[in-house]
Each structure stands twice: as structure tokens, then as C-alpha cells.
Amino acid sequence: MSQEQFERAESSPDHDGTKRFAAALGVGRNVKIAVAVSFVLSALLYGTFVIAPAETAHHPVLYAGLTAVIWFALALTFALILTAYSAWKLVRDDDDP
């Protein structure tokens, strides 16, 4: 794909509609909240199960990798839940007379 085709694809009406749809659902805000909350929960899990006990079964770096996976999964899940709630709220507000 050439640069010109890429620029035309970015400015297409479909792309603008997607941006407006994401903005209406508050996707950016939802993702920021989800990342922050999942980071705090993952840090608490790591602290509780790796740092607090005197001994662990494996090296703490392995648990750090697991914590990163948990953080990513929680961030995706919370972002999906918050966005679904925003969509539900938007639909419910449109249904009210």
C-alpha cells in the first residue's frame, strides 16, 4: 500500500465513524481506568504471594512474568466491561422518552 493510499484510507468516512463511535463509548477513558486498576490489583497480588512470603517455589522473576500476564488480562477484561457498560448506558439513555 502506498503512502497516498494509506492517507486516503485513514481519512475515509468509515475511519471517522469508528473514531466517533469509540469517543461516544468513552473507550480511551475506559482503557486508562482499566490499566490503572489492573496494575494496582496485579501489584497487590505480587506483593501478597511473592514478596510477603519468605520463600517461594520458583524465582521471583518468573512470578513477575506471570504478574505481567495477569495485568494484561485484567486490563483487557476491565476495559471490555467498562465499554460494555458505557454502551448499555448509552442505549438505555436513548430509549428514555
N, C-alpha and C positions, 0 to 999 in steps of 0.2 A: 504494500500500500504506500503510495507516495505521500509526501507531506501535505500536498494540496487536498488529496482525498481524505486524509486524516482530519484536516481542519474543517472540511465540509461535513464530515461525519459528526464532529464534535458540536457544530453549530446547527445541527438538524433539529427540526421541531420535536422529534422523539426524545432527543437528549435533553432539551429544555423541559419537556413534560416530566421526565424522570427526576430532574432536579427539583421541580416544583412539588412533585409527589413526595420526595424524600423530605423536603422542607416542611410540608404540611404535616407529615407524621413526626417531625422532630427527631429524625434519625441521628443527626450529629450530636444533639444533646443527650439522647438515649445512650449512644455509644460511649460518650465521655463519662456518664454516670456509671454505666456497666463496667468500664475498665477500672474506674476508681474503686468501686465496691468489690469487684473480684480481686483486685490487688490486695485490699485490706484483708479479705477473707483468706486468701492464699498465704499471706504473711502470718496471719494468726494460726493457720494450720501448720505451717512450717515451724513456727515458734513453739507450738504446743507439742508436736510429735517428733521434732528433730532437735531443737535447741534445748528445751526444758529437760527431757530425759538425759541422764548422764551418759548412757550408752545407747547406740542404735545398731541395728543389724547390719547395715551397709554404710558406705562412706556418705557423709552429708551432701557431697556434690551430686550424687545420684538422686537424693531426695530433692535437691534444688531443681533438677531437671523435671522431676515429677511435679513439683510445685508450679513450674512454668506451664506444663501441660494443663494442670488444674486451673491455673489462672486464665489461660486462653479459652478453655471450655466454659468456664463460668462467665467470662466476658461475652462470649457469643450467646450463651443461653440468656443472660440478663438483658442483653441488647434486643434479642428476639422477643422476650417477654414484654419489655418496655415499649417496643414498637408496636406489638400486637395490641397492647393496652391503649396506646395512642390512637391506633386505627379504630378500635372499638369505641373509644370515647368520641372520636370524630364522626363516626357513623351514627352513634346514639344522639349526638347533638343535632345532626341533620334531620333525624326522624322527628324531633320535637316540633310541634306546630308553632 
